[in-house]
Amino acid sequence: MLKNANVGFLGVLLVLLLLHSCEAQSLCYANETCKYTTQAILGRCPGMYCGRPMDSINTVSTTQKCTSCPRGSMSDGFVCQQCTNKLQPYHIFYLVFMFGVLLLSNVISVEVFSRKSLPRKAILHVCVCIEAIIASIVTVLTVSPTFDVRTCTVQTFGDFYS
């Protein structure tokens, strides 16, 4: 058993030596075998939310440095992976709640600060509703132009703020 462990260790060392002889090389991250080899070669990034960005074909360059992951991706400690989870009911309720807070604060502002007659207040309330709807749609389109919003899996409390 110890002999097999030494062979595996020597294999990783051989791969490391080959990589250091090249200036830059792309490493796959598509399946579990490639993933573990790439992790052994690149090493862990120092922060919980740092990683190396992947390109569109799930490869990572050996010369890339650890950076903060871009929006819509999360680090596994080595590379930044795209978030692929669909919206859960919790996320939809949160978005509806935030829309309600926006709408309610605008309606209260109209009621408190408007000294106009009832028909004019009704027009202002309609304008406030239209404004809130347009603002919500623009916000979602800014995040995802195709309305295909994806989420990351929450593992720790700090993930809510990353």
N, CA, C and O of each residue as an XYZ file, in Angstrom:
648
protein
N       0.827     -1.193      0.000
C       0.000      0.000      0.000
C       0.871      1.256      0.000
O       0.555      2.224     -0.692
N       1.938      1.253      0.750
C       2.842      2.388      0.793
C       3.504      2.595     -0.563
O       3.790      3.725     -0.960
N       3.745      1.487     -1.273
C       4.363      1.574     -2.583
C       3.452      2.320     -3.569
O       3.937      3.121     -4.368
N       2.130      2.061     -3.517
C       1.177      2.746     -4.390
C       1.098      4.232     -4.076
O       0.956      5.054     -4.981
N       1.189      4.577     -2.799
C       1.157      5.984     -2.404
C       2.384      6.710     -2.945
O       2.281      7.850     -3.397
N       3.540      6.059     -2.903
C       4.761      6.674     -3.434
C       4.671      6.874     -4.935
O       5.141      7.887     -5.453
N       4.074      5.923     -5.641
C       3.916      6.046     -7.091
C       2.993      7.227     -7.411
O       3.272      7.991     -8.335
N       1.906      7.386     -6.664
C       1.001      8.512     -6.880
C       1.676      9.836     -6.598
O       1.490     10.801     -7.339
N       2.458      9.890     -5.531
C       3.182     11.100     -5.171
C       4.215     11.442     -6.234
O       4.373     12.608     -6.596
N       4.914     10.436     -6.731
C       5.904     10.666     -7.783
C       5.224     11.131     -9.072
O       5.775     11.947     -9.810
N       4.029     10.611     -9.337
C       3.283     11.047    -10.520
C       2.934     12.526    -10.444
O       3.066     13.251    -11.430
N       2.491     12.972     -9.278
C       2.158     14.391     -9.093
C       3.411     15.242     -9.233
O       3.371     16.308     -9.849
N       4.525     14.782     -8.668
C       5.784     15.523     -8.802
C       6.213     15.621    -10.254
O       6.683     16.672    -10.691
N       6.058     14.538    -11.010
C       6.414     14.549    -12.422
C       5.567     15.556    -13.187
O       6.083     16.288    -14.031
N       4.270     15.596    -12.897
C       3.388     16.562    -13.552
C       3.803     17.987    -13.188
O       3.811     18.868    -14.048
N       4.145     18.216    -11.929
C       4.581     19.545    -11.508
C       5.848     19.964    -12.236
O       5.958     21.111    -12.670
N       6.794     19.064    -12.376
C       8.035     19.382    -13.090
C       7.774     19.683    -14.552
O       8.378     20.595    -15.117
N       6.887     18.931    -15.167
C       6.555     19.195    -16.564
C       5.894     20.554    -16.731
O       6.171     21.265    -17.697
N       5.030     20.916    -15.806
C       4.357     22.206    -15.905
C       5.312     23.374    -15.712
O       5.173     24.410    -16.363
N       6.280     23.209    -14.818
C       7.223     24.297    -14.588
C       8.144     24.503    -15.774
O       8.724     25.579    -15.923
N       8.292     23.495    -16.621
C       9.130     23.656    -17.802
C       8.414     24.450    -18.882
O       9.072     24.988    -19.773
N       7.083     24.544    -18.836
C       6.316     25.320    -19.811
C       6.026     26.692    -19.223
O       5.973     26.855    -18.004
N       5.836     27.689    -20.102
C       5.497     29.008    -19.594
C       4.063     29.081    -19.117
O       3.798     29.529    -18.002
N       3.142     28.647    -19.950
C       1.738     28.663    -19.566
C       1.060     27.452    -20.187
O       1.342     27.076    -21.325
N       0.181     26.862    -19.434
C      -0.547     25.705    -19.927
C      -1.946     25.750    -19.346
O      -2.150     26.206    -18.220
N      -2.904     25.274    -20.119
C      -4.272     25.219    -19.643
C      -4.540     23.865    -19.023
O      -4.157     22.831    -19.569
N      -5.197     23.880    -17.890
C      -5.537     22.652    -17.179
C      -7.043     22.482    -17.197
O      -7.785     23.447    -17.013
N      -7.497     21.258    -17.417
C      -8.936     21.026    -17.450
C      -9.495     21.002    -16.030
O      -8.780     20.723    -15.068
N     -10.782     21.299    -15.924
C     -11.464     21.291    -14.637
C     -12.868     20.735    -14.820
O     -13.774     21.011    -14.034
N     -13.026     19.929    -15.900
C     -14.355     19.478    -16.273
C     -14.815     18.234    -15.526
O     -15.997     18.126    -15.198
N     -13.919     17.291    -15.246
C     -14.331     16.075    -14.536
C     -13.512     15.921    -13.259
O     -12.576     16.687    -13.028
N     -13.852     14.943    -12.434
C     -13.233     14.791    -11.109
C     -11.736     14.508    -11.194
O     -10.969     15.030    -10.385
N     -11.299     13.686    -12.166
C      -9.877     13.357    -12.288
C      -9.077     14.609    -12.614
O      -8.067     14.896    -11.972
N      -9.537     15.354    -13.622
C      -8.853     16.597    -13.986
C      -8.884     17.590    -12.830
O      -7.910     18.301    -12.582
N     -10.002     17.629    -12.133
C     -10.178     18.580    -11.039
C      -9.132     18.371     -9.945
O      -8.514     19.334     -9.490
N      -8.927     17.117     -9.518
C      -7.962     16.843     -8.452
C      -6.535     17.088     -8.912
O      -5.708     17.553     -8.128
N      -6.228     16.785    -10.171
C      -4.888     17.041    -10.692
C      -4.623     18.541    -10.747
O      -3.553     19.006    -10.355
N      -5.601     19.290    -11.234
C      -5.459     20.740    -11.316
C      -5.299     21.355     -9.930
O      -4.485     22.259     -9.744
N      -6.065     20.873     -8.963
C      -5.957     21.395     -7.598
C      -4.578     21.116     -7.019
O      -4.019     21.960     -6.319
N      -4.021     19.938     -7.304
C      -2.691     19.605     -6.794
C      -1.629     20.491     -7.429
O      -0.649     20.849     -6.777
N      -1.812     20.842     -8.678
C      -0.816     21.642     -9.386
C      -0.901     23.112     -8.993
O       0.123     23.737     -8.718
N      -2.099     23.664     -8.963
C      -2.253     25.100     -8.728
C      -2.113     25.498     -7.274
O      -1.551     26.552     -6.976
N      -2.605     24.687     -6.374
C      -2.588     25.048     -4.962
C      -3.797     25.892     -4.592
O      -4.438     26.502     -5.448
N      -4.089     25.914     -3.318
C      -5.272     26.614     -2.807
C      -5.023     28.120     -2.775
O      -3.918     28.577     -2.483
N      -6.065     28.874     -3.081
C      -5.998     30.337     -2.993
C      -6.136     30.739     -1.521
O      -6.759     30.013     -0.746
N      -5.563     31.888     -1.123
C      -5.518     32.241      0.299
C      -6.861     32.586      0.941
O      -7.033     32.341      2.135
N      -7.809     33.138      0.205
C      -9.064     33.559      0.813
C     -10.205     32.616      0.495
O     -10.126     31.820     -0.441
N     -11.286     32.713      1.294
C     -12.453     31.867      1.063
C     -13.175     32.213     -0.233
O     -13.802     31.344     -0.839
N     -13.099     33.448     -0.661
C     -13.846     33.893     -1.829
C     -12.910     34.268     -2.980
O     -13.283     35.039     -3.865
N     -11.689     33.717     -2.960
C     -10.728     33.949     -4.031
C     -10.591     32.694     -4.876
O     -10.753     31.578     -4.382
N     -10.296     32.887     -6.139
C     -10.089     31.761     -7.037
C      -9.486     32.237     -8.338
O      -9.273     33.432     -8.542
N      -9.213     31.285     -9.220
C      -8.698     31.601    -10.545
C      -9.862     31.506    -11.536
O     -10.602     30.522    -11.519
N     -10.033     32.508    -12.392
C     -11.161     32.467    -13.325
C     -10.981     31.364    -14.372
O      -9.874     31.136    -14.858
N     -12.085     30.681    -14.716
C     -12.073     29.663    -15.765
C     -12.559     30.287    -17.060
O     -13.317     31.258    -17.052
N     -12.110     29.713    -18.180
C     -12.630     30.175    -19.462
C     -13.875     29.382    -19.835
O     -14.364     28.582    -19.038
N     -14.382     29.597    -21.026
C     -15.669     29.003    -21.413
C     -15.617     27.491    -21.602
O     -16.664     26.844    -21.614
N     -14.431     26.912    -21.749
C     -14.340     25.462    -21.960
C     -13.801     24.743    -20.717
O     -13.205     23.670    -20.817
N     -14.020     25.350    -19.549
C     -13.648     24.762    -18.251
C     -12.157     24.450    -18.139
O     -11.780     23.378    -17.665
N     -11.321     25.369    -18.569
C      -9.887     25.218    -18.359
C      -9.357     26.420    -17.591
O      -9.938     27.505    -17.612
N      -8.231     26.194    -16.910
C      -7.597     27.224    -16.104
C      -6.145     27.311    -16.525
O      -5.485     26.282    -16.671
N      -5.635     28.513    -16.723
C      -4.239     28.688    -17.092
C      -3.368     28.582    -15.839
O      -3.768     29.012    -14.757
N      -2.186     28.009    -15.993
C      -1.279     27.847    -14.849
C      -0.669     29.173    -14.417
O      -0.115     29.263    -13.321
N      -0.760     30.207    -15.258
C      -0.165     31.496    -14.901
C      -1.153     32.445    -14.240
O      -0.763     33.529    -13.806
N      -2.418     32.066    -14.155
C      -3.412     32.957    -13.562
C      -3.241     33.032    -12.051
O      -2.999     32.027    -11.381
N      -3.370     34.226    -11.544
C      -3.260     34.469    -10.110
C      -4.640     34.399     -9.458
O      -5.667     34.516    -10.127
N      -4.640     34.211     -8.162
C      -5.892     34.206     -7.406
C      -6.447     35.623     -7.336
O      -5.729     36.564     -6.999
N      -7.722     35.767     -7.656
C      -8.405     37.055     -7.560
C      -9.780     36.814     -6.957
O     -10.182     35.671     -6.734
N     -10.490     37.890     -6.698
C     -11.866     37.717     -6.239
C     -12.690     37.207     -7.412
O     -12.461     37.593     -8.559
N     -13.637     36.348     -7.120
C     -14.456     35.750     -8.176
C     -15.427     36.781     -8.736
O     -15.959     37.595     -7.982
N     -15.668     36.761    -10.045
C     -16.627     37.704    -10.630
C     -18.046     37.399    -10.200
O     -18.327     36.326     -9.665
N     -18.944     38.350    -10.437
C     -20.352     38.177    -10.085
C     -20.908     36.957    -10.816
O     -20.627     36.748    -11.996
N     -21.684     36.169    -10.115
C     -22.278     34.988    -10.723
C     -21.428     33.746    -10.622
O     -21.739     32.724    -11.233
N     -20.349     33.826     -9.849
C     -19.502     32.651     -9.653
C     -19.063     32.580     -8.205
O     -19.125     33.566     -7.470
N     -18.615     31.393     -7.805
C     -18.208     31.167     -6.423
C     -16.957     30.295     -6.422
O     -16.806     29.418     -7.274
N     -16.081     30.530     -5.489
C     -14.821     29.794     -5.426
C     -14.978     28.491     -4.645
O     -15.719     28.414     -3.666
N     -14.260     27.479     -5.108
C     -14.146     26.242     -4.339
C     -12.794     26.189     -3.636
O     -12.384     25.138     -3.145
N     -12.103     27.330     -3.589
C     -10.792     27.425     -2.968
C      -9.674     27.394     -3.997
O      -8.545     27.782     -3.698
N      -9.976     26.936     -5.208
C      -8.975     26.836     -6.257
C      -9.355     27.668     -7.487
O      -8.562     28.484     -7.956
N     -10.556     27.462     -8.000
C     -11.013     28.201     -9.182
C     -12.416     28.774     -8.927
O     -13.126     28.341     -8.020
N     -12.788     29.750     -9.745
C     -14.133     30.330     -9.672
C     -15.040     29.543    -10.613
O     -14.753     29.414    -11.803
N     -16.131     29.021    -10.071
C     -17.066     28.242    -10.871
C     -18.378     28.992    -10.983
O     -18.830     29.612    -10.021
N     -18.991     28.938    -12.162
C     -20.256     29.608    -12.392
C     -21.352     29.024    -11.502
O     -21.390     27.818    -11.257
N     -22.221     29.876    -11.035
C     -23.377     29.426    -10.262
C     -24.413     28.870    -11.235
O     -24.716     29.487    -12.256
N     -24.946     27.704    -10.905
C     -25.843     27.032    -11.851
C     -27.206     26.703    -11.257
O     -28.046     26.131    -11.952
N     -27.451     27.042    -10.012
C     -28.740     26.696     -9.386
C     -29.839     27.635     -9.862
O     -29.611     28.830    -10.051
N     -31.023     27.089    -10.050
C     -32.195     27.902    -10.401
C     -32.679     28.646     -9.159
O     -32.323     28.294     -8.035
N     -33.496     29.681     -9.374
C     -34.072     30.417     -8.254
C     -34.995     29.510     -7.440
O     -35.821     28.788     -7.998
N     -34.849     29.554     -6.153
C     -35.709     28.820     -5.235
C     -36.845     29.753     -4.796
O     -36.745     30.968     -4.967
N     -37.923     29.195     -4.232
C     -39.021     30.064     -3.760
C     -38.542     31.150     -2.788
O     -39.063     32.266     -2.800
N     -37.550     30.826     -1.947
C     -37.011     31.816     -1.015
C     -36.491     33.038     -1.768
O     -36.750     34.169     -1.357
N     -35.762     32.826     -2.865
C     -35.199     33.936     -3.631
C     -36.301     34.782     -4.277
O     -36.224     36.010     -4.300
N     -37.318     34.107     -4.795
C     -38.422     34.829     -5.429
C     -39.181     35.655     -4.387
O     -39.541     36.803     -4.648
N     -39.425     35.074     -3.203
C     -40.097     35.825     -2.139
C     -39.272     37.032     -1.716
O     -39.835     38.085     -1.419
N     -37.947     36.901     -1.682
C     -37.077     38.023     -1.334
C     -37.212     39.140     -2.366
O     -37.316     40.310     -2.000
N     -37.212     38.788     -3.656
C     -37.343     39.804     -4.696
C     -38.706     40.495     -4.626
O     -38.795     41.709     -4.814
N     -39.755     39.736     -4.360
C     -41.094     40.316     -4.226
C     -41.152     41.225     -2.995
O     -41.755     42.297     -3.041
N     -40.525     40.794     -1.896
C     -40.481     41.615     -0.685
C     -39.772     42.945     -0.952
O     -40.249     44.000     -0.534
N     -38.634     42.893     -1.649
C     -37.899     44.122     -1.941
C     -38.698     45.043     -2.862
O     -38.632     46.264     -2.724
N     -39.446     44.470     -3.795
C     -40.333     45.261     -4.648
C     -41.409     45.923     -3.787
O     -41.725     47.096     -3.987
N     -41.973     45.180     -2.833
C     -43.001     45.721     -1.941
C     -42.477     46.855     -1.078
O     -43.174     47.845     -0.858
N     -41.241     46.712     -0.585
C     -40.635     47.781      0.229
C     -40.462     49.041     -0.608
O     -40.754     50.143     -0.145
N     -39.987     48.881     -1.839
C     -39.814     50.031     -2.732
C     -41.155     50.712     -2.997
O     -41.270     51.934     -2.898
N     -42.149     49.927     -3.328
C     -43.465     50.477     -3.634
C     -44.089     51.152     -2.415
O     -44.630     52.253     -2.518
N     -44.014     50.493     -1.266
C     -44.594     51.047     -0.039
C     -43.914     52.358      0.364
O     -44.591     53.306      0.763
N     -42.601     52.420      0.266
C     -41.908     53.658      0.647
C     -42.281     54.812     -0.289
O     -42.403     55.953      0.154
N     -42.461     54.520     -1.576
C     -42.875     55.574     -2.496
C     -44.314     56.025     -2.248
O     -44.608     57.218     -2.314
N     -45.203     55.087     -1.965
C     -46.609     55.438     -1.691
C     -46.695     56.278     -0.413
O     -47.434     57.262     -0.375
N     -45.963     55.911      0.613
C     -45.959     56.685      1.862
C     -45.419     58.089      1.614
O     -45.933     59.063      2.163
N     -44.377     58.190      0.782
C     -43.828     59.515      0.463
C     -44.863     60.390     -0.229
O     -44.974     61.580      0.068
N     -45.615     59.808     -1.143
C     -46.662     60.585     -1.822
C     -47.709     61.037     -0.818
O     -48.139     62.189     -0.860
N     -48.127     60.165      0.076
C     -49.158     60.511      1.061
C     -48.682     61.586      2.038
O     -49.438     62.496      2.376
N     -47.454     61.484      2.483
C     -46.957     62.411      3.503
C     -46.626     63.786      2.910
O     -46.955     64.813      3.503
N     -45.984     63.803      1.753
C     -45.460     65.066      1.240
C     -46.325     65.723      0.167
O     -46.026     66.841     -0.253
N     -47.366     65.072     -0.279
C     -48.199     65.662     -1.319
C     -49.404     66.345     -0.687
O     -50.130     65.726      0.091
N     -49.620     67.598     -1.010
C     -50.739     68.366     -0.495
C     -51.782     68.572     -1.598
O     -52.573     69.514     -1.549
N     -51.772     67.703     -2.566
C     -52.677     67.852     -3.711
C     -54.020     67.189     -3.429
O     -54.191     66.476     -2.441
N     -54.959     67.444     -4.322
C     -56.302     66.864     -4.194
C     -56.257     65.365     -4.509
O     -55.257     64.850     -5.009
N     -57.353     64.687     -4.209
C     -57.431     63.239     -4.378
C     -57.170     62.769     -5.814
O     -56.421     61.807     -5.986
N     -57.740     63.385     -6.846
C     -57.452     62.912     -8.210
C     -55.970     63.031     -8.579
O     -55.423     62.169     -9.267
N     -55.331     64.099     -8.118
C     -53.897     64.271     -8.412
C     -53.048     63.257     -7.645
O     -52.039     62.773     -8.159
N     -53.455     62.940     -6.420
C     -52.738     61.911     -5.662
C     -52.875     60.553     -6.336
O     -51.925     59.771     -6.348
N     -54.034     60.269     -6.890
C     -54.244     59.001     -7.591
C     -53.299     58.895     -8.782
O     -52.734     57.834     -9.044
N     -53.131     60.007     -9.502
C     -52.199     60.017    -10.639
C     -50.772     59.783    -10.149
O     -50.011     59.044    -10.773
N     -50.413     60.411     -9.037
C     -49.079     60.196     -8.465
C     -48.877     58.743     -8.044
O     -47.795     58.190     -8.239
N     -49.906     58.118     -7.469
C     -49.801     56.714     -7.061
C     -49.599     55.799     -8.269
O     -48.826     54.843     -8.204
N     -50.286     56.090     -9.355
C     -50.103     55.307    -10.584
C     -48.674     55.485    -11.100
O     -48.036     54.519    -11.519
N     -48.178     56.716    -11.068
C     -46.799     56.975    -11.508
C     -45.789     56.239    -10.632
O     -44.795     55.711    -11.130
N     -46.050     56.208     -9.326
C     -45.160     55.502     -8.402
C     -45.137     54.010     -8.716
O     -44.075     53.389     -8.700
N     -46.299     53.434     -9.002
C     -46.364     52.001     -9.345
C     -45.601     51.715    -10.632
O     -44.855     50.739    -10.712
N     -45.786     52.560    -11.634
C     -45.071     52.377    -12.904
C     -43.571     52.507    -12.695
O     -42.791     51.737    -13.256
N     -43.164     53.490    -11.882
C     -41.744     53.682    -11.592
C     -41.149     52.454    -10.905
O     -40.056     52.017    -11.266
N     -41.845     51.898     -9.932
C     -41.342     50.724     -9.211
C     -41.234     49.508    -10.130
O     -40.265     48.752    -10.050
N     -42.218     49.319    -10.995
C     -42.182     48.184    -11.931
C     -41.014     48.328    -12.904
O     -40.280     47.368    -13.139
N     -40.841     49.512    -13.465
C     -39.732     49.736    -14.413
C     -38.385     49.574    -13.718
O     -37.468     48.977    -14.282
N     -38.254     50.096    -12.502
C     -36.993     49.969    -11.763
C     -36.672     48.505    -11.472
O     -35.516     48.095    -11.576
N     -37.674     47.720    -11.110
C     -37.449     46.302    -10.820
C     -37.027     45.537    -12.070
O     -36.123     44.703    -12.021
N     -37.687     45.825    -13.190
C     -37.337     45.137    -14.439
C     -35.925     45.509    -14.886
O     -35.160     44.640    -15.305
N     -35.577     46.780    -14.803
C     -34.231     47.211    -15.189
C     -33.176     46.577    -14.280
O     -32.103     46.201    -14.754
N     -33.463     46.453    -12.991
C     -32.518     45.832    -12.069
C     -32.268     44.374    -12.429
O     -31.119     43.933    -12.464
N     -33.323     43.629    -12.695
C     -33.148     42.213    -13.065
C     -32.435     42.100    -14.405
O     -31.593     41.219    -14.575
N     -32.751     42.975    -15.363
C     -32.077     42.938    -16.656
C     -30.603     43.312    -16.552
O     -29.788     42.835    -17.342
N     -30.257     44.152    -15.597
C     -28.857     44.515    -15.390
C     -28.071     43.305    -14.905
O     -26.930     43.099    -15.319
N     -28.664     42.513    -14.041
C     -27.993     41.320    -13.523
C     -27.937     40.228    -14.577
O     -26.893     39.602    -14.760
N     -29.031     39.991    -15.267
C     -29.108     38.927    -16.263
C     -30.000     39.374    -17.417
O     -31.223     39.399    -17.276
N     -29.404     39.729    -18.563
C     -30.191     40.257    -19.682
C     -31.248     39.293    -20.234
O     -32.164     39.732    -20.930
N     -31.144     38.008    -19.945
C     -32.109     37.040    -20.481
C     -33.120     36.594    -19.429
O     -33.865     35.644    -19.669
N     -33.167     37.240    -18.291
C     -34.029     36.855    -17.163
C     -33.696     35.454    -16.646
O     -34.503     34.846    -15.943
N     -32.521     34.943    -16.986
C     -32.097     33.619    -16.533
C     -31.180     33.814    -15.327
O     -29.961     33.685    -15.440
N     -31.765     34.122    -14.187
C     -30.997     34.413    -12.981
C     -30.614     33.100    -12.308
O     -31.472     32.253    -12.064
N     -29.327     32.930    -12.009
C     -28.816     31.726    -11.349
C     -28.293     32.105     -9.974
O     -27.880     33.243     -9.749
N     -28.313     31.149     -9.058
C     -27.827     31.399     -7.700
C     -26.754     30.395     -7.335
O     -26.638     29.335     -7.949
N     -25.970     30.745     -6.326
C     -24.949     29.848     -5.798
C     -25.487     29.168     -4.544
O     -26.399     29.671     -3.887
N     -24.918     28.041     -4.235
C     -25.294     27.342     -3.015
C     -24.697     28.064     -1.814
O     -23.509     28.389     -1.812
N     -25.502     28.314     -0.805
C     -25.029     28.977      0.405
C     -24.463     27.917      1.346
O     -25.150     26.964      1.713
N     -23.193     28.099      1.734
C     -22.549     27.139      2.620
C     -22.253     27.727      3.995
O     -22.320     27.025      5.004
N     -21.929     29.002      4.030
C     -21.653     29.667      5.302
C     -22.437     30.985      5.350
O     -22.951     31.449      4.332
N     -22.521     31.574      6.532
C     -23.237     32.832      6.708
C     -22.629     33.943      5.855
O     -23.349     34.805      5.352
N     -21.301     33.925      5.691
C     -20.618     34.945      4.917
C     -20.950     34.916      3.435
O     -20.701     35.898      2.735
N     -21.513     33.803      2.933
C     -21.861     33.705      1.519
C     -22.952     34.701      1.142
O     -23.051     35.082     -0.024
N     -23.769     35.130      2.095
C     -24.810     36.101      1.814
C     -24.200     37.459      1.452
O     -24.847     38.257      0.774
N     -22.991     37.730      1.884
C     -22.363     39.034      1.688
C     -21.252     39.011      0.673
O     -20.606     40.039      0.467
N     -20.992     37.883      0.021
C     -19.898     37.826     -0.941
C     -20.379     38.118     -2.338
O     -19.585     38.112     -3.279
